[in-house]
Amino acid sequence: MKTKVFVLLFMLLLTASSMNTATAQCAMCSISAEQGTKNGNTQGKGLNTGIIYLLAIPYLLISGMGALWYLKYRKGSAGYAKNN
């Protein structure tokens, strides 16, 4: 049990220590997109479209799985009510 806690804390510390590197890249991309739009380029629109696409897909997939699960569950409970 102590080993699992130690490994978990070590992984948490390792993840927290590497966060500064990851956030620096986002600032560089946003500055590049802002400068590109000021000069008449359409890089900012493409970046925004990509962000929306990456944001929407997981929500659509989870919603679809939830709807399928709900319909399957509802169909199963309707059959149970008819037999009794």
N, C-alpha and C positions, 0 to 999 in steps of 0.2 A: 504494500500500500504506500509506504514512504517513497519507494522508487518511482511509482506513477506520479505522485505529487511533485517530486523533484524534476522529473522529465517534463511535466506540464509547465512548471514554473520556468524551467530553462527555455522551453520553446516560446513561451510568452515573452520572456526577456529578449530572446533573439529576434522575435518579430517586432517588438517595440523599438529595438535599437536600429532596425533597418527602415523605419518609416520615413525618416528625413530624406533618404535617397529617392523614394518613390514620389513624394510630394513635389520635389524640385522639377521633375519632368512635366507635371501638369502646368506649372507656372510658365515653363518655357513654351509649351504648346499654345497656351492662351495668349501669350505675348506675340508669338509668331502669327497667330490667326488675326489678332487685332491689327497688327501692322500690315498684314496682307489686305485686309478690308479697306484700310485707309488709302492704300495705293490702287484700289480698284480691282483687286483679285477676288475671286469667289471661294477662296480656301475656307473662310469662316462658315459659309453656308454648307459646304461639304462636311466640315467638322461637326456642325450642329446636327446635320442629318444623320451622321454616323452615331452620334451620342444618343439621339432619339431612337434610332434603330436598335442599338445595344440595350437601351433601357426597356423598350416595349416588348421585345421577344420573350424574355423570361416571364413577364406578367401574362402574356397571351398563352404561353405554354401551360403555366400553372392554372390559369382560368379554364383552359380547355380540359385539362386533366380533372379539375374539380367538377366541371359540368358532366363529364363522362361518368365520374364516380357517383355523382348525385343521381343521374338518370338510371344507372345500373342499380343503385340502392333502392330507388323508388320503384323500379320495375319488380325487384325481388320482394319488397314489402307488400306490393299490391297482390302478387300471387299468393303470399302467405295469408292475407286477409280473405281471399276467395275460398281457400281450402278449409278455413275454420268457420 
